[in-house]
Amino acid sequence: MTSPSFRAIAFSGSLRNGSSNTALVRLAQRIAPQELTIEIIDWVDQLPWMNPDLETNPPEILQRWWAALRGADALIIGMPEYNGTPTALAKNAIDWATRPPADRAIAGTVVAFLSAAGRSGGQHSQDSVTPVLGFMGASIVAEPHVRLSMIGDRLDADGNTDDPEIVEAVAAKLRAIVDALELRDATPEQ
């Protein structure tokens, strides 16, 4: 029997060179279980600022974002935290993911966060968008949390690390994503 194959897209909510959140996304892509392929979307910074007026005639980049979401089983977000909130980049991509209202691109998608931040490890940014995404039809994989604090010196920009705590945290989250997708597929639609 062959294992199911799931497709995830991932992006980092940070534009900073050497971002630990970008590194976590790259690490996830590299250590993903065989049932999960991860494509890194590195162009969310090109999305226009959220403006519902654009929905009537969406620009190509926005249509590309919606198509990427609809073509994926899961979305993995490297979620930084600035001043206790998600970055504008992450929030803008998430806001566009919840559109258009009649056919939300994020609906039915399994969403997971990987965060590296200051003392909170990104808890505040994750907690602020989780209810919104759930309300918009996404399925959030909250546990196990990946909220890593002050790890910049233990992870390089490409996501390489010899720290087992970091690798195991990301690997556990990826296993939880696969479990959520398998459960979704095994559950009959109502």
Secondary structure, DSSP 8 states (H G I E B T S, - for coil): -----EEEEEEES--STT-HHHHHHHHHHHH--TTEEEEE---GGGS----GGGGSS--HHHHHHHHHHHT-SEEEEE---BTTB--HHHHHHHHHHT-STTS-TTTT-EEEEEEEESTTTTHHHHHHHHHHHHHTT-EE--SS--EEES-GGGS-TTS----HHHHHHHHHHHHHHHHHHHHHHHS---
